[in-house]
Each structure stands twice: as structure tokens, then as C-alpha cells.
Amino acid sequence: MANQVYVVHPERQPHIGRVKDMAAGAVLIAAIAAGCVGIMIFLPKLIS
């Protein structure tokens, strides 16, 4: 993502880092949610 932004705007822009951090946070939240769904689906089958 950063490489595409740097091609369009080669000068340093501080808000780009903030946007990248927000995207990384969104990916982290999605991964945690996917893990919770996986646990809810498979835990009852593993227990029984």
C-alpha cells in the first residue's frame, strides 16, 4: 500500500503512516474476529 502511495506522492506525508496504522489495526481486528468465530464453531465439536 505504501509503495503505491509513494509512486503518486513521492514526498513524505505524515498522514500516510497513520492510514497504514489504521489499516493494520483493521486487519488485526478482523483476524481476532475470525479466530473467535472459529472457536465458536469448532470448540463444541472438540469437547464432545
N, C-alpha and C positions, 0 to 999 in steps of 0.2 A: 504494500500500500504506500509506503513512504517513497519508494522509488518512482512510482507514477506521479506522485505529488512533486517530487524534486525535478522531474522532467518538465512539468508545466511551470513550476515556480522554483527556479534554481537557488534563489536567495533564501536565507534562513528565516523561517517563520515560526514563532513560538507556539502558536495555536495548533500547529500540525502535531506536535508532541502530545498535546492534550487530547486531541482527537484520537490519536493512536492509543493512548492510555484508556480512553473510554471504550474503544473497540475491544481492547484486550480484556477489560472488565466485563463487557457483554459476553465474550466468549467464555470467560470463567463462570459466569452465572449460568449460561446455557449448559456447560459441562456438569456443573453441580446439579442442575435440574434433571439432566439426563441420568445421572447416577442415582438420584432419588427415585425416579420412575423405574429404573432397572431394579432397584432394591424392592420397591413395592410389588413389582411383577414376580420376581424370582424368589424372594425370601420365603413366602408361604410354601412354594414347591420344594425348596431346600430343607425347610423344617420338617415337612411331613414325609 
